Amino acid sequence: ENYFAELRANEFMGSLLVPRQRLYTAVEEMAPMCNVTIVRGPSLDPEFEGAGITVQSSGAMGFFHLESLQRAIASRFNVSPRFIQVRMERYGLLKLGGFSA
């Protein structure tokens, strides 16, 4: 029960510090500057019907480009890059692995 309460508190705080729509807007704006491709598709979240996006970066530098994007967004929200990575995963912006080779 305590673990579940902590998970809910973490999720609340995450969505308070980095709201979904603001993160989507930041990704849309900053991805091209970091050589990260936005892939559009149907939303996987029943709460947010319509178009969804994921990010993808390929090639030998793909991981570096994705990390650069996460650092830039983290700086905008004044949180850590790891925090942004978790939010991106939670909101479905990252595919498994985060990039393709």
N, C-alpha and C positions, 0 to 999 in steps of 0.2 A: 504493500500500500504506500509506503514512504517512497519507494523507487518510482512508482507510477506518478505520484504527486511531483516528484522532482523532474520527471520527464515532461509533464505538463507545464511546469514552471519554466523549464528551459525553452520549450516550444513557444510559449507566450513571449518570453523575453526576446527570443530570436526574431519573431515576427514584429515585435514592437520596434526593435533597433533597425531592422532591415525589412520593411514591408515588401510583400511580393511585387506590387506594381512598381514601386520605386526601384527595386532590383532589376526588373524587366527593362525599365527605361534606361537604367545605367548600362546594362548589357547591350541593349540596342545601340546606344550612343558610343560606347567604348570598344566594343568587339572589333570593329574594322580597324581601329588604330593599333590594336594588338595582334593583327593578322589572325583573328579568330573568326570563323564562319558561323553565321546564324542559320540554323536549319528550322524551317517552319513546318508544322504539322498539326494534327488535331491535339487538343488539350487532353492530357491523361487525368486531369483532376476534375471530378464531377462538380466541384464547387465553382470552377472557372471554365465554363464551356466555351467553345470557340477555338480559336487558333492558339496553339502553344508553340514555344520555341525551345530549342536545345542549342548548345554551342558545340563546335567541333573544330579541332585544329589538327592538321595532318603534317606528315613529313617528319624529318629528323628533329626539327625544332618545335614540334607540336606541343609537347609538354611545357616547354619554356614559354611559348606564347600564351597558353592557358594560365600558367602561373602569373605571367605579367598582367593579364586581364584581372585576375583575382586580386593582385596587389593594388592595381589602380582603383578597383571598386572598393576595396577595403579602406583605402585612403579617403575616398569620398565619404564613406559612412563612419569613418573613425573607429573601425574595428580591425581585428586581425584577418589576414588572408585565410587562415584556417576557418574562421567564423564564416567568411563569405563562401568558402568551399562547401561547408555544411549547409548553408542556406540555399546555395545553388543546387545541391543534391536534393534537399528537401522539396524545393519548388520544381524539380524535374528538369532543370536546365542542363544538367550534365548527364550524358549517357554513361553507361558502365565504363569505367576507366577514364572518362573525361575527355579523351581525344582518340583519334585513330592514327595508326602509323602508315 
